[in-house]
Amino acid sequence: MAERRSAQRRAQAVHRAVRVTLAASAGFYPLVYGLHRPEMALYALFAPVALGVLSPIPGSGRQRAAVILGSLPAGLCLVALGTALAGSTAAAAAGMLAVGFVLGFAAIAGPRAAGAAPGLQLFYILACFPPYAPETLWQRLAGLTLGTVLLALCERLVLPAARNPSYRSRLADASAAAARAAAEAADGTAPPDTAAALRASGLGLRPSHVPPAERPAGPWRTDRALAQAGAATRRLLEQLARLTEAPAERPASPRATAAADPSSAGLLRLVASGCAAAATSLRSGRPADEPDSLRRAVREFQDTRVRRTVARPAPDVPELRHQAAVLAIAGSAAIARTGVAVAVAGRRTPPIEPRELFWYADAPAARLWFRRLAGNTTLGSVMFQNAVRTAIGLGTARLVAGSLDLTHGFWVLLAVLTLGRTTAGETWSAVRPALAGTLVGALAAGVLLYGLGREPGAYAAVLAPAMLAAFSLGPLLGVAWAQGLFTLVVATAFAQLAPASWQLAEARIVDVLAGSAIGLLCGLVAWPAGARREVRRSMAALLRATAPLVPATVGAVLSEQPATVPAEATWHTRHRLRLAEAAYAQYRSEPDDPARPSTDWHAVLLTAQHVLIGAHQLPRHERTGSGVPPPAADWARANADRLADATRRAADRCDGRTATAPSGTAGVRLPPGGPALPVLVDLEQWLDGLAEDLRRIAPAERPGDRST
């Protein structure tokens, strides 16, 4: 498997190098030697390099071509802006600061926008340096347009990358698997390996297992709905897996249990029907029936359950726990099906319940964007941090290059752009081989320039093979090879645009050295630890926001009147959850740190989601807590307070305030001899699940433990 992935990686690198080389050559050579337009040729060359090599645009050939063409209007505006500001170092640096931040912050729009940002930044960088020549603007824009269109055509037609399965198809497969499992659980015919298969299906929906181009990470309604449906489906699959694993306290066979509890079997069959309808809707693109029938069935199931318990002199506690698990499954299925309905049908005018979860279903696009922008405009957002770090580095580099009047000063900014990383240590690890590679490449370029002299035809013969080698070997062999070979590319390209000597290679070394120093300095000053420190802070803040929801949920369930958890509290937790998810995603992309504590950050996210779902569902399921004896209510509140305290202690461990694992995470069970009421069993199951989540966050320290 590893050899296969390595072969695929090599093939992808070579195919991309062929596409970029072909697009760059098709624009550069005719403009230089046919039309004699060096300014136009420069932009026709760098447009494919910027968007094809420096921009990690994810997706298939069709998807990348669409992103490349969609970036063209922004690229034209940036070239025009850079050309207008090139006459003043201060103005160009200020523009670079603004452009660097805006394009860096574009990551909030999703992986495709984030992938195109480096190339767009290069367009401004290339245009904002002297000479100040506004009369050449039309040539620059024409060259940029030609190079971009040629690259889009090559991405689409020349060795195009295959498309990965879409998130919709993955979600449809997972929904179909849930439908089969729910039907088998209803009939008591689930095979022994069902739990493992269900968990494997759930893994396919985890963001880290989904290619970037297919992740529903944007602020749009469809992306939000797909992401919510995916999270609910993952939770549904895990709940079904647990249901199929026969508990020790229920000795009866699954078939006998299904026959003895027809109401649970009926609800599971309705869950199966709803999941199958969701899978069909995702595959066909046509809206399915409204999921209100499942919500009505949940209310009827709970009412029947309460009446049966009251009528029985001695309720069957294992049966009530089984029903609690089925009720939770139905709740997850209802959320997943509603999310699918919103994703397929688009904007929904009537409010969808629970309103707190589906607030976006009828919100205008402007409000969705505002929420995403406002939610990330904070020092706790890694996207904001990265945008600020990039803007400061590029702005400083433009100011230094202009003030020192460095030859080919845009190479300084290019070094900052390509060598900057999210941590200072990672930046230093990239800078060292980059400087070595640049030095070797500059020496080779100097020899080449000295040996070939002023023979444009010789440089023309070298340029295309040099690009093919640089763009294929660089990604495979590392930063040193990439920088060294790219030095040869720029030397042979500029030697055809204007007379050049070996001093061009010298300028390249000086500029890369200056850019590396600036990038390192910014990395040391602005969030040097990257997401490592931020993930600890954000996870701790998430747990602290989650803790008050536990007693608030229990209080709402036990209230004599129908009540819900305050919307402000759940909104604050959801906001913290989004920031923590972003920090965790970046954290997983950074190198491992053996010294970090053995904390399961993914378990922290699951804990918050577990509490949020319970805060929304439990008060609605139970309707009212009347009839619960005061001692039993005190038991529930005491366990809620205990687990809320344990959640806060887990937060203290996350941000380093304590090194010990949180205490108070023992399981929750009904007191012996107490009343076995459905409301108490449901709270027991929910609180016991929270205790299990907290134990998973910080397991006992063992040699060789590593965080996930």
C-alpha positions as CSV (number, residue, x, y, z in Angstrom):
1,M,0.0,0.0,0.0
2,A,2.8,2.4,0.9
3,E,4.6,1.6,-2.4
4,R,1.3,2.3,-4.3
5,R,0.9,5.6,-2.6
6,S,4.5,6.5,-3.4
7,A,4.0,5.6,-7.1
8,Q,0.8,7.7,-7.2
9,R,2.6,10.6,-5.7
10,R,5.5,10.4,-8.2
11,A,3.0,10.2,-11.1
12,Q,1.0,13.2,-9.8
13,A,4.2,15.3,-9.5
14,V,5.4,14.4,-13.0
15,H,1.9,15.0,-14.5
16,R,1.7,18.4,-12.9
17,A,5.2,19.3,-14.1
18,V,4.2,18.4,-17.6
19,R,1.1,20.5,-17.5
20,V,2.8,23.6,-16.0
21,T,5.8,23.3,-18.4
22,L,3.5,23.0,-21.4
23,A,1.4,25.9,-20.4
24,A,4.3,28.2,-19.5
25,S,6.2,27.3,-22.7
26,A,3.1,27.8,-24.9
27,G,2.8,31.3,-23.7
28,F,6.4,32.3,-23.2
29,Y,8.2,31.3,-26.4
30,P,5.7,32.9,-28.9
31,L,5.6,36.1,-27.0
32,V,9.4,36.4,-26.7
33,Y,10.4,35.2,-30.1
34,G,7.3,35.8,-32.2
35,L,5.7,39.1,-30.9
36,H,8.8,40.4,-29.1
37,R,6.8,41.3,-26.0
38,P,9.1,40.5,-23.0
39,E,6.7,42.1,-20.4
40,M,3.8,40.0,-21.6
41,A,5.9,36.9,-21.8
42,L,7.1,37.3,-18.2
43,Y,3.5,37.2,-16.9
44,A,2.5,34.4,-19.3
45,L,5.4,32.4,-17.8
46,F,4.7,33.1,-14.2
47,A,1.0,32.7,-14.3
48,P,1.2,28.9,-14.7
49,V,4.1,28.7,-12.3
50,A,2.2,30.7,-9.7
51,L,-1.1,28.8,-10.0
52,G,0.2,25.4,-11.0
53,V,3.3,24.9,-8.8
54,L,3.2,27.5,-5.9
55,S,-0.5,27.1,-5.3
56,P,-1.6,23.8,-3.8
57,I,-5.0,23.8,-5.5
58,P,-6.7,20.5,-4.6
59,G,-9.0,18.4,-6.7
60,S,-9.3,16.8,-10.1
61,G,-8.3,18.4,-13.4
62,R,-11.8,19.8,-13.9
63,Q,-12.0,21.2,-10.4
64,R,-8.5,22.8,-10.6
65,A,-9.3,24.3,-14.0
66,A,-12.4,25.9,-12.5
67,V,-10.5,27.4,-9.6
68,I,-7.8,28.7,-11.9
69,L,-10.2,30.4,-14.2
70,G,-12.2,31.7,-11.2
71,S,-9.0,33.2,-9.8
72,L,-8.3,35.2,-13.0
73,P,-10.4,38.3,-12.2
74,A,-8.8,38.6,-8.8
75,G,-5.4,38.1,-10.4
76,L,-6.0,40.9,-13.0
77,C,-7.1,43.3,-10.2
78,L,-4.0,42.5,-8.1
79,V,-1.7,43.0,-11.1
80,A,-3.4,46.4,-11.7
81,L,-3.0,47.3,-8.1
82,G,0.6,46.3,-7.9
83,T,1.4,48.3,-11.1
84,A,-0.2,51.4,-9.7
85,L,1.7,51.2,-6.4
86,A,5.1,50.2,-7.8
87,G,6.3,53.8,-7.8
88,S,6.4,54.1,-4.0
89,T,8.0,51.7,-1.6
90,A,5.8,52.7,1.2
91,A,2.6,52.4,-0.8
92,A,3.7,49.1,-2.3
93,A,4.5,47.7,1.2
94,A,1.2,48.9,2.6
95,G,-0.6,47.3,-0.3
96,M,1.4,44.1,0.3
97,L,0.4,44.1,3.9
98,A,-3.3,44.4,3.0
99,V,-3.2,41.9,0.1
100,G,-1.2,39.4,2.2
101,F,-3.8,39.5,5.0
102,V,-6.8,39.3,2.8
103,L,-5.5,36.4,0.7
104,G,-4.2,34.6,3.8
105,F,-7.5,35.0,5.5
106,A,-9.3,33.6,2.4
107,A,-8.7,30.1,4.0
108,I,-12.0,30.6,5.8
109,A,-13.7,30.0,2.4
110,G,-12.4,26.5,2.2
111,P,-9.4,24.5,0.8
112,R,-9.7,25.7,-2.8
113,A,-9.6,29.4,-1.9
114,A,-6.7,28.7,0.4
115,G,-4.9,26.8,-2.3
116,A,-5.1,29.6,-4.8
117,A,-4.0,32.3,-2.4
118,P,-0.2,31.9,-2.8
119,G,-0.4,32.3,-6.6
120,L,-2.6,35.4,-6.3
121,Q,-0.1,36.9,-3.9
122,L,2.7,36.3,-6.4
123,F,0.7,38.3,-9.0
124,Y,0.8,41.4,-6.8
125,I,4.4,40.7,-5.8
126,L,5.5,40.6,-9.4
127,A,3.7,43.8,-10.3
128,C,4.5,46.0,-7.3
129,F,8.3,46.2,-8.0
130,P,10.0,48.8,-10.1
131,P,10.2,49.8,-12.8
132,Y,7.0,51.9,-12.4
133,A,5.5,51.4,-15.9
134,P,1.8,51.9,-15.9
135,E,1.9,52.1,-19.7
136,T,2.7,48.3,-19.8
137,L,-0.3,47.4,-17.8
138,W,-2.2,46.1,-20.8
139,Q,0.7,43.8,-21.6
140,R,0.8,42.4,-18.1
141,L,-2.9,41.8,-18.0
142,A,-2.8,40.1,-21.5
143,G,0.1,37.9,-20.5
144,L,-1.5,36.9,-17.2
145,T,-4.8,36.1,-19.0
146,L,-3.0,34.0,-21.6
147,G,-0.9,32.0,-19.1
148,T,-3.9,31.4,-16.8
149,V,-6.1,30.2,-19.7
150,L,-3.4,27.9,-21.0
151,L,-2.9,26.4,-17.6
152,A,-6.6,25.8,-17.1
153,L,-6.7,24.1,-20.5
154,C,-3.7,21.9,-19.7
155,E,-5.2,21.0,-16.3
156,R,-8.4,19.9,-18.0
157,L,-6.9,18.2,-21.1
158,V,-3.3,17.1,-20.5
159,L,-3.0,14.1,-18.1
160,P,-5.8,15.4,-16.0
161,A,-6.0,14.4,-12.3
162,A,-8.8,11.9,-11.5
163,R,-11.5,13.0,-9.1
164,N,-11.8,11.4,-5.7
165,P,-15.2,10.3,-4.5
166,S,-17.2,13.3,-3.5
167,Y,-18.3,14.0,0.1
168,R,-21.9,13.5,-1.0
169,S,-21.1,10.0,-2.3
170,R,-19.2,9.1,0.9
171,L,-22.1,10.4,2.9
172,A,-24.6,8.4,0.8
173,D,-22.6,5.2,1.3
174,A,-22.4,5.8,5.1
175,S,-26.2,6.5,5.2
176,A,-26.8,3.3,3.3
177,A,-24.6,1.4,5.8
178,A,-26.6,2.9,8.7
179,A,-29.8,1.9,7.0
180,R,-28.7,-1.7,6.7
181,A,-27.5,-1.8,10.3
182,A,-30.7,-0.2,11.7
183,A,-32.8,-2.7,9.8
184,E,-30.7,-5.6,11.0
185,A,-30.8,-4.3,14.6
186,A,-34.6,-4.1,14.4
187,D,-34.8,-7.7,13.3
188,G,-32.1,-8.9,15.5
189,T,-30.1,-10.3,12.6
190,A,-26.9,-8.2,12.7
191,P,-23.8,-10.3,11.8
192,P,-20.9,-10.4,14.3
193,D,-18.7,-8.0,12.3
194,T,-21.3,-5.3,12.0
195,A,-19.7,-3.0,14.6
196,A,-16.3,-3.0,13.0
197,A,-17.8,-2.4,9.5
198,L,-19.9,0.6,10.9
199,R,-16.9,2.2,12.5
200,A,-14.9,1.8,9.3
201,S,-17.7,3.6,7.4
202,G,-17.6,6.4,9.9
203,L,-13.9,6.9,9.5
204,G,-14.5,7.6,5.8
205,L,-16.4,10.8,6.8
206,R,-13.7,12.2,9.1
207,P,-12.2,15.4,7.6
208,S,-8.7,14.0,7.9
209,H,-9.7,11.1,5.7
210,V,-11.4,13.2,3.0
211,P,-9.3,14.9,0.3
212,P,-9.2,18.7,0.7
213,A,-11.1,19.4,-2.5
214,E,-14.1,17.3,-1.3
215,R,-14.3,18.6,2.3
216,P,-17.4,20.6,3.0
217,A,-15.5,23.4,4.7
218,G,-16.9,26.6,3.2
219,P,-19.3,29.1,4.8
220,W,-22.1,28.3,2.3
221,R,-25.4,26.7,3.3
222,T,-24.7,23.5,1.4
223,D,-21.3,23.0,3.0
224,R,-22.6,23.6,6.5
225,A,-25.5,21.2,5.9
226,L,-23.2,18.4,4.5
227,A,-20.7,18.9,7.4
228,Q,-23.5,18.7,10.0
229,A,-25.1,15.7,8.3
230,G,-21.7,14.0,8.1
231,A,-21.0,14.5,11.8
232,A,-24.5,13.3,12.7
233,T,-24.0,10.2,10.5
234,R,-20.6,9.4,12.1
235,R,-22.3,9.6,15.5
236,L,-25.2,7.5,14.3
237,L,-22.8,4.8,13.0
238,E,-21.0,4.7,16.3
239,Q,-24.3,4.4,18.2
240,L,-25.5,1.6,16.0
241,A,-22.1,-0.2,16.5
242,R,-22.5,0.0,20.2
243,L,-26.1,-1.3,19.9
244,T,-25.0,-4.3,18.0
245,E,-22.4,-5.2,20.7
246,A,-24.5,-7.2,23.1
247,P,-24.2,-5.8,26.6
248,A,-23.3,-8.2,29.4
249,E,-26.3,-7.1,31.4
250,R,-28.8,-8.1,28.7
251,P,-28.5,-11.9,28.4
252,A,-31.3,-12.3,25.9
253,S,-30.4,-12.7,22.2
254,P,-30.8,-9.6,19.9
255,R,-33.7,-11.4,18.1
256,A,-35.5,-12.1,21.4
257,T,-34.9,-8.5,22.5
258,A,-36.4,-7.2,19.3
259,A,-39.4,-9.4,19.7
260,A,-39.9,-8.3,23.3
261,D,-39.7,-4.6,22.5
262,P,-41.7,-4.0,19.3
263,S,-41.7,-0.2,19.8
264,S,-37.9,0.0,19.6
265,A,-37.9,-2.3,16.6
266,G,-40.4,-0.1,14.9
267,L,-38.4,3.1,15.5
268,L,-35.3,1.4,14.2
269,R,-37.1,0.4,11.0
270,L,-38.1,4.0,10.6
271,V,-34.5,5.1,11.1
272,A,-33.5,2.6,8.5
273,S,-36.1,4.0,6.1
274,G,-34.9,7.5,6.7
275,C,-31.3,6.7,6.2
276,A,-32.1,4.9,3.0
277,A,-34.1,7.9,1.8
278,A,-31.2,10.2,2.6
279,A,-28.7,8.0,0.7
280,T,-31.1,8.0,-2.4
281,S,-31.5,11.8,-2.2
282,L,-27.8,12.4,-2.0
283,R,-27.1,10.2,-5.1
284,S,-30.0,11.5,-7.2
285,G,-29.8,15.2,-6.1
286,R,-33.6,15.2,-5.6
287,P,-35.1,16.2,-2.2
288,A,-36.5,13.3,-0.2
289,D,-39.6,13.4,2.0
290,E,-39.4,15.7,5.0
291,P,-37.9,14.2,8.1
292,D,-40.8,15.3,10.3
293,S,-42.1,11.8,10.4
294,L,-39.1,10.6,12.3
295,R,-39.4,13.4,14.8
296,R,-43.1,12.6,15.3
297,A,-42.1,8.9,15.8
298,V,-39.6,9.9,18.4
299,R,-42.2,11.8,20.4
300,E,-44.7,9.0,20.1
301,F,-42.0,6.5,21.1
302,Q,-41.1,8.4,24.2
303,D,-44.8,8.9,25.2
304,T,-45.4,5.2,24.8
305,R,-42.3,4.4,26.8
306,V,-43.4,6.6,29.7
307,R,-46.9,5.1,29.7
308,R,-45.5,1.5,29.7
309,T,-43.2,2.3,32.5
310,V,-45.9,3.8,34.7
311,A,-48.2,0.8,34.0
312,R,-45.5,-1.7,35.1
313,P,-44.9,-2.4,38.8
314,A,-41.2,-3.2,38.2
315,P,-39.7,-1.6,35.0
316,D,-37.0,-3.6,33.2
317,V,-33.9,-1.4,33.5
318,P,-31.9,-3.2,30.7
319,E,-34.9,-2.7,28.4
320,L,-35.1,1.0,29.3
321,R,-31.4,1.4,28.6
322,H,-31.9,-0.3,25.2
323,Q,-34.7,2.1,24.5
324,A,-32.5,5.0,25.5
325,A,-29.9,3.9,23.0
326,V,-32.6,3.6,20.3
327,L,-33.9,7.0,21.2
328,A,-30.4,8.5,20.8
329,I,-30.0,6.7,17.5
330,A,-33.3,8.2,16.2
331,G,-32.2,11.6,17.3
332,S,-28.9,11.4,15.4
333,A,-30.7,10.0,12.3
334,A,-33.2,12.9,12.4
335,I,-30.4,15.5,12.5
336,A,-28.5,13.7,9.7
337,R,-31.6,13.5,7.5
338,T,-32.5,17.1,8.1
339,G,-28.9,18.1,7.2
340,V,-29.2,16.1,3.9
341,A,-32.5,17.7,3.1
342,V,-31.0,21.2,3.5
343,A,-27.9,20.3,1.5
344,V,-29.9,18.9,-1.4
345,A,-32.9,21.4,-1.5
346,G,-30.9,24.5,-0.6
347,R,-32.5,27.4,1.3
348,R,-35.4,26.4,3.5
349,T,-37.9,29.2,4.3
350,P,-39.7,27.7,7.3
351,P,-37.7,27.4,10.5
352,I,-36.3,23.9,11.1
353,E,-36.1,22.4,14.5
354,P,-33.9,22.3,16.5
355,R,-33.5,25.9,15.5
356,E,-30.1,26.3,17.3
357,L,-28.6,23.6,15.1
358,F,-30.1,24.6,11.8
359,W,-30.0,28.4,12.1
360,Y,-28.3,28.6,8.7
361,A,-31.1,26.8,6.8
362,D,-33.0,30.0,6.0
363,A,-30.3,32.6,6.5
364,P,-29.1,34.8,3.6
365,A,-25.7,34.2,2.2
366,A,-24.4,37.6,3.5
367,R,-25.2,36.5,7.1
368,L,-23.5,33.2,6.6
369,W,-20.3,34.9,5.4
370,F,-20.5,37.5,8.2
371,R,-20.8,34.7,10.8
372,R,-17.7,33.0,9.4
373,L,-15.7,36.2,9.2
374,A,-16.7,37.4,12.7
375,G,-16.1,34.0,14.2
376,N,-12.5,33.9,12.9
377,T,-11.6,37.6,13.5
378,T,-10.0,36.7,16.8
379,L,-6.5,36.1,18.1
380,G,-7.7,32.6,18.9
381,S,-8.3,31.6,15.3
382,V,-5.4,29.9,13.6
383,M,-6.6,31.2,10.3
384,F,-6.4,34.8,11.6
385,Q,-2.9,34.0,13.0
386,N,-1.7,32.6,9.7
387,A,-3.0,35.6,7.8
388,V,-1.4,38.1,10.1
389,R,1.9,36.2,10.1
390,T,1.9,36.1,6.3
391,A,0.9,39.7,5.9
392,I,3.7,40.9,8.3
393,G,6.3,38.8,6.6
394,L,5.4,39.9,3.0
395,G,4.9,43.6,4.0
396,T,8.3,43.6,5.8
397,A,10.0,41.9,2.9
398,R,8.6,44.5,0.4
399,L,9.7,47.3,2.6
400,V,13.2,45.9,3.0
401,A,13.7,45.0,-0.6
402,G,12.5,48.5,-1.7
403,S,14.5,50.4,0.9
404,L,17.7,48.5,0.0
405,D,17.0,48.6,-3.7
406,L,17.7,44.9,-4.1
407,T,18.0,43.7,-7.6
408,H,15.1,41.4,-8.5
409,G,13.7,42.2,-5.0
410,F,10.5,40.2,-5.7
411,W,12.6,37.1,-5.0
412,V,12.8,38.2,-1.4
413,L,9.0,38.1,-1.1
414,L,8.9,34.8,-3.1
415,A,11.3,33.3,-0.5
416,V,9.0,34.5,2.4
417,L,6.0,33.1,0.6
418,T,7.4,29.7,-0.3
419,L,9.5,29.0,2.8
420,G,7.2,30.3,5.5
421,R,5.6,27.7,7.7
422,T,3.1,27.8,10.6
423,T,5.9,27.2,13.2
424,A,9.3,28.8,13.7
425,G,11.0,25.4,14.0
426,E,9.4,24.1,10.8
427,T,10.4,27.4,9.0
428,W,14.0,26.9,10.1
429,S,13.9,23.3,8.9
430,A,12.8,24.5,5.5
431,V,15.2,27.4,5.3
432,R,18.4,25.4,5.9
433,P,18.0,23.1,2.9
434,A,16.5,25.9,0.8
435,L,19.6,28.1,1.3
436,A,21.9,25.1,0.5
437,G,19.9,24.3,-2.6
438,T,19.8,28.0,-3.7
439,L,23.6,28.2,-3.3
440,V,24.2,25.2,-5.4
441,G,21.6,26.3,-8.0
442,A,23.1,29.8,-8.1
443,L,26.6,28.4,-8.7
444,A,25.2,26.2,-11.5
445,A,23.3,29.2,-13.0
446,G,26.4,31.4,-12.7
447,V,28.4,28.8,-14.7
448,L,25.6,28.5,-17.2
449,L,25.3,32.3,-17.7
450,Y,29.0,32.7,-18.0
451,G,29.4,29.8,-20.4
452,L,26.4,30.6,-22.7
453,G,27.0,34.4,-22.7
454,R,24.3,36.2,-24.6
455,E,22.8,33.5,-26.7
456,P,19.0,33.5,-26.2
457,G,18.6,30.4,-28.3
458,A,20.7,28.4,-25.9
459,Y,18.7,29.6,-22.9
460,A,15.5,28.8,-24.8
461,A,16.7,25.2,-25.3
462,V,17.5,24.9,-21.6
463,L,14.3,26.5,-20.1
464,A,11.7,23.9,-20.8
465,P,13.8,20.9,-19.6
466,A,14.8,22.9,-16.5
467,M,11.1,23.6,-15.7
468,L,10.2,20.0,-16.2
469,A,13.0,18.9,-13.9
470,A,12.3,21.5,-11.3
471,F,8.6,21.0,-11.1
472,S,8.7,17.2,-11.0
473,L,11.8,16.6,-8.8
474,G,11.3,19.5,-6.4
475,P,8.1,18.1,-4.8
476,L,9.6,14.6,-4.7
477,L,13.1,15.3,-3.4
478,G,12.6,18.2,-1.1
479,V,13.1,21.9,-0.6
480,A,16.8,21.9,-1.5
481,W,16.2,20.4,-4.9
482,A,13.2,22.7,-5.5
483,Q,15.1,25.9,-4.7
484,G,18.2,24.8,-6.6
485,L,16.4,23.8,-9.8
486,F,14.0,26.8,-9.6
487,T,17.1,29.1,-9.5
488,L,18.1,27.6,-12.8
489,V,14.6,28.2,-14.2
490,V,14.5,31.9,-13.3
491,A,18.1,32.4,-14.5
492,T,17.4,30.9,-17.9
493,A,14.0,32.8,-18.2
494,F,15.4,36.2,-17.3
495,A,18.4,35.7,-19.6
496,Q,16.0,35.6,-22.5
497,L,14.1,38.7,-21.5
498,A,17.1,41.0,-21.0
499,P,20.9,40.7,-21.1
500,A,22.1,38.9,-18.0
501,S,25.5,37.9,-16.4
502,W,26.6,35.7,-13.6
503,Q,25.6,38.5,-11.2
504,L,22.0,37.4,-11.7
505,A,22.8,34.3,-9.7
506,E,24.5,36.4,-7.0
507,A,21.3,38.5,-6.7
508,R,19.3,35.3,-6.3
509,I,21.4,34.2,-3.4
510,V,21.2,37.6,-1.6
511,D,17.4,37.8,-2.1
512,V,16.7,34.3,-0.9
513,L,18.9,34.9,2.1
514,A,17.1,38.1,2.9
515,G,13.7,36.5,2.5
516,S,14.7,33.6,4.6
517,A,15.9,35.9,7.4
518,I,12.6,37.9,7.3
519,G,10.5,34.7,7.3
520,L,12.4,33.3,10.3
521,L,12.0,36.6,12.2
522,C,8.3,36.7,11.6
523,G,8.0,33.1,12.6
524,L,9.8,33.8,15.9
525,V,7.7,36.9,16.7
526,A,4.2,35.8,15.5
527,W,2.9,32.6,17.0
528,P,6.1,30.6,16.8
529,A,4.5,27.4,18.1
530,G,1.9,27.3,15.3
531,A,-1.2,25.3,16.2
532,R,0.6,23.4,19.0
533,R,0.0,26.0,21.6
534,E,-3.2,27.2,20.1
535,V,-4.7,23.7,20.1
536,R,-4.1,23.4,23.8
537,R,-5.7,26.8,24.5
538,S,-8.6,26.3,22.1
539,M,-9.4,22.8,23.5
540,A,-9.2,24.1,27.0
541,A,-11.5,27.0,26.2
542,L,-13.9,24.5,24.5
543,L,-14.1,22.3,27.5
544,R,-14.7,25.2,29.8
545,A,-17.5,26.4,27.6
546,T,-18.9,22.9,27.5
547,A,-18.9,22.3,31.3
548,P,-21.8,24.6,32.2
549,L,-24.0,22.8,29.6
550,V,-24.0,19.6,31.6
551,P,-25.9,20.8,34.7
552,A,-27.9,23.2,32.6
553,T,-29.1,20.2,30.4
554,V,-30.0,18.1,33.5
555,G,-31.8,21.1,35.0
556,A,-33.8,21.6,31.8
557,V,-34.8,17.9,31.7
558,L,-35.8,17.8,35.4
559,S,-37.8,21.1,35.2
560,E,-41.4,20.9,36.1
561,Q,-42.2,22.9,33.0
562,P,-40.9,22.3,29.4
563,A,-37.5,24.0,29.2
564,T,-34.4,24.2,27.0
565,V,-30.8,25.1,27.6
566,P,-30.2,28.8,27.0
567,A,-29.3,29.5,23.4
568,E,-26.5,31.9,24.4
569,A,-24.7,29.1,26.2
570,T,-24.9,26.6,23.3
571,W,-23.9,29.3,20.8
572,H,-20.7,30.1,22.8
573,T,-19.8,26.4,22.9
574,R,-20.4,26.0,19.1
575,H,-18.2,29.0,18.5
576,R,-15.4,27.5,20.6
577,L,-15.9,24.2,18.8
578,R,-15.4,25.7,15.4
579,L,-12.1,27.4,16.5
580,A,-10.9,24.2,18.1
581,E,-11.7,22.2,15.0
582,A,-9.7,24.6,12.8
583,A,-6.7,24.5,15.3
584,Y,-6.9,20.7,15.3
585,A,-6.9,20.5,11.5
586,Q,-3.7,22.7,11.3
587,Y,-2.2,20.8,14.2
588,R,-2.5,17.5,12.4
589,S,-0.7,19.0,9.4
590,E,2.4,20.0,11.5
591,P,5.3,17.7,12.4
592,D,4.9,15.6,15.5
593,D,6.3,16.8,18.8
594,P,7.5,13.9,21.0
595,A,7.4,16.2,24.1
596,R,3.7,17.0,23.8
597,P,1.4,15.4,26.4
598,S,-0.6,12.3,25.6
599,T,-3.9,14.1,25.1
600,D,-6.5,12.8,22.6
601,W,-7.6,16.1,21.0
602,H,-10.1,14.4,18.8
603,A,-11.8,13.0,21.9
604,V,-12.1,16.6,23.2
605,L,-14.0,17.5,20.0
606,L,-16.2,14.4,20.4
607,T,-16.9,15.3,24.0
608,A,-18.1,18.8,23.1
609,Q,-20.3,17.4,20.3
610,H,-21.8,14.8,22.7
611,V,-22.7,17.5,25.2
612,L,-24.1,19.8,22.6
613,I,-26.3,17.2,21.0
614,G,-27.6,16.2,24.4
615,A,-28.3,19.8,25.3
616,H,-30.5,20.1,22.2
617,Q,-32.2,16.7,22.2
618,L,-32.7,15.6,25.8
619,P,-35.0,18.4,27.0
620,R,-37.1,17.9,23.8
621,H,-37.3,14.1,24.3
622,E,-38.3,14.2,27.9
623,R,-40.8,17.1,27.6
624,T,-41.0,17.5,31.3
625,G,-39.3,16.0,34.4
626,S,-42.4,16.0,36.6
627,G,-42.8,12.8,38.6
628,V,-39.1,12.4,39.4
629,P,-38.7,12.0,43.2
630,P,-36.4,14.6,44.8
631,P,-33.7,12.0,45.8
632,A,-33.4,10.8,42.2
633,A,-33.3,14.4,40.9
634,D,-30.6,15.2,43.4
635,W,-28.7,12.1,42.2
636,A,-28.9,13.4,38.6
637,R,-27.8,16.9,39.5
638,A,-24.9,15.7,41.7
639,N,-23.6,13.5,38.8
640,A,-24.0,16.4,36.4
641,D,-22.0,18.7,38.8
642,R,-19.3,16.1,39.2
643,L,-18.8,15.6,35.5
644,A,-18.9,19.4,34.9
645,D,-16.0,19.7,37.5
646,A,-14.2,16.8,35.7
647,T,-14.6,18.6,32.4
648,R,-13.1,21.8,33.9
649,R,-10.2,19.7,35.3
650,A,-9.7,18.2,31.9
651,A,-9.5,21.7,30.5
652,D,-6.8,22.6,33.1
653,R,-4.8,19.6,31.9
654,C,-5.2,20.6,28.2
655,D,-3.6,24.0,28.7
656,G,-0.9,22.8,31.1
657,R,-2.3,24.1,34.4
658,T,-2.0,20.5,35.8
659,A,-0.2,17.4,34.5
660,T,-2.5,14.9,36.2
661,A,-5.4,13.1,34.5
662,P,-8.8,14.6,35.5
663,S,-10.5,12.8,38.4
664,G,-14.2,12.3,38.9
665,T,-14.7,10.5,35.6
666,A,-16.2,7.3,37.0
667,G,-19.2,5.9,35.2
668,V,-22.7,6.8,36.0
669,R,-25.3,4.2,37.1
670,L,-28.7,4.5,38.6
671,P,-28.7,4.2,42.4
672,P,-29.7,0.7,43.7
673,G,-33.3,0.6,44.7
674,G,-34.1,4.0,43.1
675,P,-36.9,4.6,40.6
676,A,-36.3,3.3,37.1
677,L,-37.9,6.1,35.1
678,P,-37.2,6.7,31.4
679,V,-36.0,10.2,32.1
680,L,-33.5,9.0,34.6
681,V,-32.3,6.2,32.4
682,D,-31.8,8.6,29.5
683,L,-29.8,10.9,31.8
684,E,-27.8,8.0,33.1
685,Q,-26.9,7.0,29.5
686,W,-25.9,10.5,28.5
687,L,-23.9,11.2,31.6
688,D,-22.2,7.8,31.4
689,G,-21.2,8.5,27.8
690,L,-19.7,11.9,28.9
691,A,-17.7,10.1,31.6
692,E,-16.3,7.7,29.0
693,D,-15.4,10.6,26.7
694,L,-13.6,12.3,29.5
695,R,-11.6,9.2,30.3
696,R,-10.6,9.0,26.7
697,I,-9.3,12.5,26.7
698,A,-6.4,11.9,29.1
699,P,-5.7,8.2,29.6
700,A,-3.2,7.1,32.1
701,E,0.4,7.9,31.1
702,R,2.3,5.1,29.6
703,P,5.8,5.0,28.0
704,G,5.6,5.8,24.3
705,D,2.1,7.4,24.5
706,R,1.5,9.8,21.7
707,S,-1.4,12.2,21.2
708,T,-3.8,11.7,18.3
